[in-house]
């Protein structure tokens, strides 16, 4: 069977979003009510994933305000709110940026900066995530495989700018120490550990946009070195990493080409690589993966391309998905391809374009397409 999965985040319902934002802003909220609402959302998310044929599932990141900024509730050293720089492609088309903001919603979460020494102070939210996910799997999982998301050290530097450390490398060094217990706890709980690493691609035109290309490449090499150091105690086969150029509908004409970063991406320890393939800016880059395979650079790697787009409410046909799967099966073999999504369906609370009902339809189509490809490949 060809496995199907997704990048991790699922849409958060209207009952959950206000609680997540209140917690993120340090406002008063009912902890028991928060736990109840999140548990119900995770239960429903697990049930719906299984119902729609997803064979490697997550908790939907439903207990987090977002995939990158949640860490401020677990680590010390962060403070303030730093307005984000517009992505370079959207800065050039301000009217489009306004339209997208109207459609996708406001990004109301806190964007803190590193203003002091970063240290782990509270891992209980992770233990709560694990507890709720395990309970949901017992109730609705039906024996599927499972993973939990976590922020890579490099991702944190891209979203929480450095205003304290003497260098990027010094910031990374403390993040390695601070985040390692989270990574190892997820692995110890029996889940695959997914590292979200848009810093390796998207940050070229967002958080790291002021760098030269050479500076950017040196920075992401350091980020991968930090990830490798932080995960020495976890087997590559138990780790996944997601690389993307940004989960928003824009021109993306400032995206760094895959061929410029692929060797750095492949130097990371996680065996499974999730990456964008369904959107029109990156679908052609299958040839980069083909060339890497022919050069012997993909040994030990499992590819999980996005075969469904997370920026469009168009519903891909199972036949299109099957054709995309067959393209990659011809490169690395059917057993080393997992059918995935381009990005998450709910990267931040209260923010996103995909209608939740469409997200489930897309995941069902992904399963149907995987079954067609599986039968044809044999």
N, C-alpha and C positions, 0 to 999 in steps of 0.2 A: 504494500500500500504506500502511495505517496502521501507523506504527512502534510497537513496544512496547519498554519499558525497565523499569528499577526504580530505587530510590533509591541503590543502590550496594553496601551490605554484604550479604554472604552468610554462612550459618552456618559457623563454624570447627570443624573436626573435633577429636576428642580428642587426636590426636597434636600438633596445632598449638597448642592453648590453653596448655599448660604452658610452652612455649617463649616465647610472647608475654608471658605474665605474668612469667616470669623476667627477660626483657629489660626490661620495664616497671619492675620493682622494682630494677633494677641488680644482679641476681644473676648469678652465673657461668652461661654457657651456651655451647654449641658453635656458633660462628658459621657454620661450613660446614654443619652439620646443620640449623641454622635456615634457611639459604638453600635447602637441598635440600627441606625439608618445605614451605616456603612456595611454592617453584616448582611442586612437585607439586600443591599445593592450587589455585594459580592456573590451572595447566593444566586440572585437572579442572573448576574453576569456569567457565572459558571454554568448554570442551567442552559442559558441561551447559546453559549459557545458549543456545548455538547450537542444541543438540539440541532444546531446548524452545521455539524460535522467537523468542527475544529478539533484536531487531534493532539495539539500541543497548546495548552491554554494558559492564561494568566488570571490574576485577580482584577484585571482591568485598571490597576492603579487607582482604584476607586476611593481609597483612603488617603490619597495625596492630592494636594492642590495642583500639582503639576510635576512632570517628570524630572525637572531640573532644579527647581527652587525649594522643594520640600526639605532639603537638607538643613535649612536654617533652624528647624525645630529639633534637630539632632546634634548639631555641631555648634560650638561656641566660636566667637571671633567675627561674626557677621553683624552688620547693622546698617541702618539708613535705608534709603530707597534711591536707586540710581536709574533714572529714565534710560530706556534702551535706545540705542542708535537705530534709526530706520535701516532696514536692509537696503543695500545699495541699489538693487533693481527697483524697489518701490520708491526710494527717494527720488528717482528720476521721473516717476509718474504719480505725483501726489494725489491727483483726482481718483486714480484707481485705488490708491492706498486708503482713501476715505471711504470708498464704496466697500472695500473688503472689510474694513473695521465695522461698518454698519451691518454687514451680513454675518460676520464671524463673531461679533461681540467684543466686549472690552476685556483687555488683559488686566485684571484687577489685583493680581497677586503681587506680593512684595518682591522687589528686585534688590536685594541687599548687596553690599560689597564686603570684601574681607578688610576689616578695620582693626583686627587684633589677631593674636595667635589662634589658629584653628585647631580645635581639639574635640574629640567625641565627649559629649556630656549626657546624652539620653538616647539609648538604643531601644527603649520601650516601644516607641511607635512601630519599629520594625517587627518586634515580637508580636505586637497586636496584628500587624498585617499577616504574619505567618499563621497566627492562631485563627484569624477569620478565614483565611484561604483554605487551611486544612479542614476546617469545619464545613465549608462550602463544598469541598471536594468529597468529603465523606457523604454528604447529602445528595450531591448531584453529579459528581465527577465521572462515575462509571469507568474508572480505570484509565483515564486519559493521562498523558504526560503533562507536566506543568513547569512553569517558570515564573520567576519574579524579577521585576525590573529594578535597576539601581543606577545611580548617576556615576559615571566614570570620573576620575580625578580631573581629566581635561575638560569635560563638560562643565564641571563646577567653576573652573577658572573662566570659561567663556561666558557664563551667565552671572557669576558673582565676581565682578572685576577686582583686581588686586589694588588695594590702597594702603597696604601695610608692609608687605614683604619686599626685601631688597631685590628680588628677582622672581621670574616666573618659576624657575626650578625650585627655589626655596618654598614657594607657595605649594607646588606640587608635592614636595617632600612631606610637608605636614598633612596634606590631604591623603597621601598614601597611608600614613599611620592612622589617621582619623577614620578613614572609610574601610580599611581592611576588615575590622570586626563585622561590619554590615555584610560585606561580600562573603565572608566565611560562615556567618550565621545562616544566610540563605542556602548556601551549599550544604551545611550541616543539617538543615531541615529537609533535605532531599530534593530540592528544586534545582532546575537549571538556573544559572545566574545570567541575566541579560544586562549587559552594559550598554547604556545609551550614549553614543559617541558622535553626535552631530558636530562636535568641535572639529572633527577630522575633515569635514566638508563644508557644511553650512556656515560655520564661523568665519570662513574666508570672506564672506560678504555681509557678516553680521558682527559678532563680538570682536573678531580680530581684523576687521576691515581696514584699519589704519596701518597694518603691517605691509611690507613688501612681500612679494611671493616667496622669496628666499627666507624671510623672517617667519612667515606663516609655516612653511614646510619644516623649518627647524623647531618651531613651537609644537607642531603636532607630533614630530618625532619624540620630543620630550614627553608629550602626553602619553604616547604609546609605551614609552619606557616606564613611566609611572604606573600605568595600568598593569604592565607585566610584573613589576616589582610587587604591587599590591596583591597579586593573584598567584604568587608562587605556590601557595598551598592548595590550589584548586586545579583539578585536572582540566586540560583544554576541552575535553569532550563534555564537560558539565557547564561550559560557558558559551554564551552567544553575545554578539555585539551588533549594534544597529548603527549604520552610517547613512546619513541623509543630508539633503541640501535645503531642507526647510519645508514644513508642512503647511504651505500656504499657496494660493493661486496667484502667482505673479509672473512677470516675464522670465525670471531666473536666468537672465543673460549675463549675470556676474558669477554664476556657479563655476567653481573650479572644475575642470575636466577630471574624470575618474583616472585617466592614465597618468596624471601628475601626482596622484596620492596613493595609487593602488599598492605600491611596494611598502609604503608605510603602514597601510591598513593590514596587509598580509603579515606584517611583522608582529602584530598583536597576538597574544596567546589564545584567545577564544577560538574554538574550532569552527563554530557556525557564524556566518556573516550574513546579516540581513541588510538589504540595500534597495534603493529605489530602482525600479525598472519599468513600471507601468506608465509613468508620466512621459509626455512627449519630449521633455528635455534630456532624458537619460535612457530611453529605451534602446537607442542605437549602441549603447556602451556594452552590450553583450559581447561585442567583438573584443573588448578589452579583457573580459574574463576568458574568452576563447584563447587569446594570445597568451595570457598568463598561464593557462593550463598547458598550452603547447610548450611553454618555456619551463615547465615543471615547478611552477610556483604555487600550485594549489594543492599539493600533496597534504593530506590530512584535513583539508578544509571542506566544510559542507556549505553549500550556497543556498540562501533563502531569499531569492529575489522577490520584490513586490510585483505581484501579478494583478493586483487590484489597486486602483488609485484612491488615495485618502483625501484628495482635494476636490473631487468631483462627485456629484450625485448621479452621474451616468452609471448604469449597472452593466458591468462587463458580461459578455456571454460566456457560458462554459467553454464553448469552442475556442474563443479567443484565448482564454486562460490556458486551455490544453495546448494550443500552439506555442504559447510562451514557455510553458513547462518543457515541452519537447525540445525547444531550442537549447535550454540549459542541460537537459538530460543528455543531449548529444555531446556536450562539452565535458561533463564530469561523471556521467552515469546516473541513472534514475535514483539509485540509493543514496546519492549525495545531493539531492535537490529537495528542498522543502518549499512548498507554495505559501507565500506570505503576502502581506500588504506593504505598500510603499512606506507608510508611516502610521502613527497612531490615529485612532478615531476620536480621541478626546485628550489631547496633549495637556491642556490646562482647563481647570474648572470654569465653566461658563463661556468657553471659547471654542469655536469650531464651526465648520461649514456643513459637515455631513449630517444629514438627518439620521437619528438613531435607527429608525426602521430600515433605512437604506443600508446602513452599516451591516445589519444582520443579513439582509439580502445579498450583499457583496460576499460575506463570509460563506453563505450557503452556495453561491455560485462558484466560489473558490473550491469548495469540496467537490462540486459536480464536475468542474474542469479537471481537477486532479484525478478523478475516477476515469474520465474519458482518456486522459493521457496515459494513465496506468494501464488501461486495457489495450491501447494502441501500441505502447512500447513493449508490453509483455514482460 
